[in-house]
Amino acid sequence: MNEFLQTLFPALLAATLLALLALRKKALTRGGLMLAWLLAVVIGLCGGMGAFAALAATFLCTIIAGKLSGKTGAAIGRALHAKTGRRDAQQIMCNVFVGALMLLFLALTNRRIFLWAYGGAMAASLSDSMASELGVLSRRTPRDICTLRFVEKGLSGGVTALGLGASLLGGAIIGGICALAWDGWGMFLSIAAAGFFAAVCDSVLGSRFQAKYRCARCGALTEKPLHCDTPATLERGARFVTNDAVNFINNVIGALAAAGLYCLHF
């Protein structure tokens, strides 16, 4: 019991401090803040401070990348994306839940593969976020990852060299934290690779399956079902494949990729 309390108190404190920072930065809705706090407690309790450091780095780097994208990123988000501004509970669920689940499995089974899977999930989340936020700053027009045709900046499935580089950096940041906390150089390479691979898969899913609409009023291709205060027409993809759904799959891919590399490594 004493050992549990010694783990619980630091987890509660760290989760509360991170929640207060999110509140100050106005980064989350009320529901998103409550869910983020709960998942942070689970992560700190089941994975320790190393796991919490990976979560905190994902949150902080996403905020920094958003600040760097500035007005350009904000304008593109308002024009193209269904959700902008503060992240809600559904977005938190799709970007953090898989990682928290992996650590629950770790606590229940004590199998180290789930620690690597956690790192892969968080690396996937940060890789995708950094690519999305910083890729819009590229001077070059993005190309669809599947067709190689030029697409509008910020549209899911479009990639640039800058965005791919930012994605690789995101994976490397989480890989570095995991390596310092646990399994060294091999873990660093595996987590970074898993995050980057998941982000590339995210772009493929965004290109091929994510819902995209044509505005009946202005003719713009957008990810918003309502554009110019008018219902837009589904042009390609499936209505239920939203950006949140793609992000959730991205996290699953990252976790599976890291787990697979763990099996090869050990």
Secondary structure, 3 states (H helix, E strand, C coil): CHHHHHHHHHHHHHHHHHHHHHHHHCCECHHHHHHHHHHHHHHHHHHHHHHHHHHHHHHHHHHHHHHHHHHHHHHHHHHHCCCCCCECHHHHHHHHHHHHHHHHHHHHHCCCHHHHHHHHHHHHHHHHHHHHHHHCCCCCCCEECCCCCECCCCCCCEECHHHHHHHHHHHHHHHHHHHHHCCHHHHHHHHHHHHHHHHHHHHHHHHHCECEEECCCCCCEECCCEECCEECEEEECECCCCHHHHHHHHHHHHHHHHHHHHHHHC
